[in-house]
Amino acid sequence: MLTRCLTLIGLIATLLIFSGCGTKETMLSRNWGSSFESAKQSQILNPEAGKNLDTVVGLDGQAVENVVEKYRQGFKTCQTK
C-alpha cells in the first residue's frame, strides 16, 4: 500500500513538473512590448526632424539663453537631491 501511494505521489509530482514545459503562447507574450512601442511612437511628432539641419528662425537670442540656463539649473537641483 505504501509503495502504491509513493508511486502515485511520484507520478503526480512528475506530471506537475512537466506540465509547465508545455504552456501555450498567451496574448501577453504575443503582445509583449507593443504598448510601450505604441506610446513611444505616439509621442514622436516628426520622426524626420533630426535630418533637418536648417537654422531655427524666430527665436530671440536672449530668450534662448534664458531657457538654456533654466535647463542647466534643473540638472543641478536634481543632482543635489
Secondary structure, DSSP 8 states (H G I E B T S, - for coil): -HHHHHHHHHHHHHHHHHHGGG----HHHHTTTHHHHHHHHHT-S-TTGGG------S--HHHHHHHHHHHHHHHHHHHH-
